Each structure stands twice: as C-alpha cells, then as structure tokens.
Amino acid sequence: MTADAYAAFMGRFSEPLAVQFAEYAEPRAGQRALDVGCGPGALTAQLVARLGAGSVAAIDPSAPFVAATRERFPEVDVRSGGAEDLPFPDDGFDLALAQLVVHFMTDPVAGLREMARVTRPGGVVAACVWDHAGDGGPLSSFWRAVSEMDPDAHDESGLAGAREGHLVELCEEAGLQDIEATTLTVTVPFTSVDDWWEPFTMGVGPAGAHVAGLDQAGKDELRDRCARLLPAAPFEIAASTWSVRARP
Ligand SMILES: C[S@@+](CC[C@H](N)C(=O)[O-])C[C@H]1O[C@@H](n2cnc3c(N)ncnc32)[C@H](O)[C@@H]1O
C-alpha cells in the first residue's frame, strides 16, 4: 500500500484525529515521544510540532510508510519494526503513543507491554482504536452495506480494542497503571459519493481488500448500497475512537 493511497483513504480521518490524540497525551516541551505504528506520519507531525523533530522517534513495520515518514521528517529517528519488539532501551521516552494501531498488532498485549517498557516511570502510554464495533468508526456505512450484501463477510468490529472497554482490558493485561478512557471524535467533509467511495478502491486496509476481492458488478452494487446509506452530498462523516491514557 502506498503512502498516497493511505492518505486519501484513512489519512483524511487520522490527520485531524492526530491533533486531538496528541493533545490528549499532553506532551510537554523537553519531553521525548515515540509514535508506534506511525504510518505515513500523521501523529509524528503533531509530536514534531509540539516537541521538535530531535525529540521524536517513530516506528512501523511497513517499508513504504517508513520511507514516507523519513522523507517527511528527515530529523526524526524512524525505524522499521513492530510494537511487539521495539528496538529501543527501557525508559527512553516520556510518551509512547499508538494511534489506530492496536487492532493491527499481532499481539496487542505484548505491543502495549513493550510501549510501557520503553516509557519512563510516570510517563504516558496512550492508544486509540476506531469504534468499529459500536458503528461509530469512519467506515460504518461501508461495513453496513457489505453486511447487507454478504451477512457472512468479516468486518472490523471484532478487532482488538474496537469495542467499548476492550482497550482498557488490554492495558490492564499489559500491566499498565492509572488507566483512563475517553472517546475522541473527528468530523470529515466529503463533496460527493464519489469523493467518499474512490479511496475504497485503492486497496487500503481490510475495507480496501474487501472491495479488491469483488468483481465489477459487486463493486457497483456495493457502491450503490453505500450511496443509499450516506447522507445527501455534500456531507460529513463523524468518526469516534476508544482512547486510553495510562502510566507504565
Ligand atoms: C491505520 S494505520 C495508522 C497509521 C498512523 N498511526 C495514523 O494514525 O495514520 C495502522 C498502522 O499500523 C501499522 N502496524 C501494523 N501492525 C503493526 C505492529 N504489529 N506494530 C506496529 N505497527 C503496526 C501499519 O503498518 C500501519 O501503518
């Protein structure tokens, strides 16, 4: 998946979310932060703006995303790797943040435990995941239309952290302390159904993979069903995350 395709699909939501999520984590001048699962750098940008590039590190297992974040922020220490085995020493950061990543981790508890390990005592570990289970995520109209067409299709509601309270449970299992939960909501404008639909055809994430697996008639039917579920254009889509903030 290219960084451009990601930006057109999820970046429209994750860029404004990063503003809120960075504020939620309360970084202060002089602190060091790690962006886990940085993608093309939506949250990295917010951390750089608040702390300076030299105080921010980022990591992602996707080579194109690592390259895109390195190009965007040459002074940020951008590594290749997963949350479950972070290549950083103990207690090296004041904050370790994962925006829209826990649900893609192979082992979410191990990933959160690693985030705690690299964060100093008293620092902040924070994570957020779309409310896919409560129909409050950015893709809820899409997955509703998919289930109308194919009740057996797998949506993203069962993923780690995507249902109310589950991120808190994962943090508890990872041994985090002082866990607080909230929801963060962004509102994204779309000019037309095509403006909304086009990014789904770029093969990004589980939704893009689902579209890519349909023949042309299936794609046309799914687009029509989505159009019937969406508000009249131009419209806005509100999307909410379950978010947690905790101490290592
Ligand atoms: C939905 S994107 C979020 C990217 C970015 N944080 C943002 O908000 O735009 C999910 C990211 O998690 C990364 N990812 C997948 N598995 C991961 C893992 N085990 N550890 C860390 N990141 C992972 C993906 O490569 C992808 O960049």
The ligand as an SDF file (V2000), in Angstrom:
LIG
                    3D

 27 29  0  0  0  0  0  0  0  0999 V2000
   -4.4560    2.5580   10.3970 C   0  0  0  0  0  0  0  0  0  0  0  0
   -2.7140    2.7070   10.2290 S   0  0  0  0  0  0  0  0  0  0  0  0
   -2.3680    4.0310   11.3820 C   0  0  0  0  0  0  0  0  0  0  0  0
   -1.1580    4.8260   10.9640 C   0  0  0  0  0  0  0  0  0  0  0  0
   -0.9380    6.1220   11.7350 C   0  0  0  0  0  0  0  0  0  0  0  0
   -0.6930    5.8610   13.1500 N   0  0  0  0  0  0  0  0  0  0  0  0
   -2.1060    7.0410   11.5490 C   0  0  0  0  0  0  0  0  0  0  0  0
   -2.8160    7.3060   12.5260 O   0  0  0  0  0  0  0  0  0  0  0  0
   -2.3400    7.4810   10.4260 O   0  0  0  0  0  0  0  0  0  0  0  0
   -2.1040    1.2910   11.0930 C   0  0  0  0  0  0  0  0  0  0  0  0
   -0.5950    1.2200   11.1050 C   0  0  0  0  0  0  0  0  0  0  0  0
   -0.1760    0.1820   11.9780 O   0  0  0  0  0  0  0  0  0  0  0  0
    0.9520   -0.4200   11.4120 C   0  0  0  0  0  0  0  0  0  0  0  0
    1.1220   -1.7290   12.0500 N   0  0  0  0  0  0  0  0  0  0  0  0
    0.5860   -2.9160   11.6870 C   0  0  0  0  0  0  0  0  0  0  0  0
    0.9840   -3.8780   12.5370 N   0  0  0  0  0  0  0  0  0  0  0  0
    1.7820   -3.2780   13.4620 C   0  0  0  0  0  0  0  0  0  0  0  0
    2.5030   -3.7420   14.5980 C   0  0  0  0  0  0  0  0  0  0  0  0
    2.4780   -5.0210   14.9640 N   0  0  0  0  0  0  0  0  0  0  0  0
    3.2260   -2.8550   15.2970 N   0  0  0  0  0  0  0  0  0  0  0  0
    3.2460   -1.5580   14.9540 C   0  0  0  0  0  0  0  0  0  0  0  0
    2.5740   -1.0630   13.8930 N   0  0  0  0  0  0  0  0  0  0  0  0
    1.8660   -1.9130   13.1550 C   0  0  0  0  0  0  0  0  0  0  0  0
    0.6600   -0.4410    9.9310 C   0  0  0  0  0  0  0  0  0  0  0  0
    1.8130   -0.6510    9.1420 O   0  0  0  0  0  0  0  0  0  0  0  0
    0.0330    0.9290    9.7530 C   0  0  0  0  0  0  0  0  0  0  0  0
    0.9840    1.9010    9.4810 O   0  0  0  0  0  0  0  0  0  0  0  0
  1  2  1  0
  2  3  1  0
  2 10  1  0
  3  4  1  0
  4  5  1  0
  5  6  1  0
  5  7  1  0
  7  8  2  0
  7  9  1  0
 10 11  1  0
 11 12  1  0
 11 26  1  0
 12 13  1  0
 13 14  1  0
 13 24  1  0
 14 15  1  0
 14 23  1  0
 15 16  2  0
 16 17  1  0
 17 18  1  0
 17 23  2  0
 18 19  1  0
 18 20  2  0
 20 21  1  0
 21 22  2  0
 22 23  1  0
 24 25  1  0
 24 26  1  0
 26 27  1  0
M  CHG  2   2   1   9  -1
M  END
$$$$
